[in-house]
Amino acid sequence: MVQSWFECKVTYERAGEKGLNTKVNEVYLVQGFTFTEIEKRLTQELQPQVTGEFNINKMERTKYNELVDSLSETADKWYKCKITMVTIDEVSAKEKKSSVVILVKADDVTSAVKNLNKHMEDSIMDYTLASVNESPIVDIFHYEG
């Protein structure tokens, strides 16, 4: 069985400023095998923060080819970077484009592009940056097994 990334949208209450409960909607990325495992894991990870109601509103498999962490201690956002790579089919000699999505942690869009380029500098493939969008992902939980 192959591990997948699951994007999970949750709503829960946590202690806010001045000690009052605040309802928040957040998105988490969790790595695992099954929806059941992901639900259990997400509940365990967030339980210390929850002070009231907790709901997982949506879970869906997502396809991120790679995750690139930031070298910056202050980076707190994840950016969804889509790159297009060109390969040449050896049989037909035609160019073939393929896209991959890489999640990059950074302070801002400029830093995300810089981190992505640094990550890709050893690649032998030519690539073009097609898009960079800020992701709503708050945190990532890697598989522990």
Summary of the structure (lengths in Angstrom):
residues: 145
radius of gyration: 18.3
end to end distance: 13.3
largest distance: 67.0
contacts: 371
relative contact order: 0.22
helix: 21%
strand: 53%
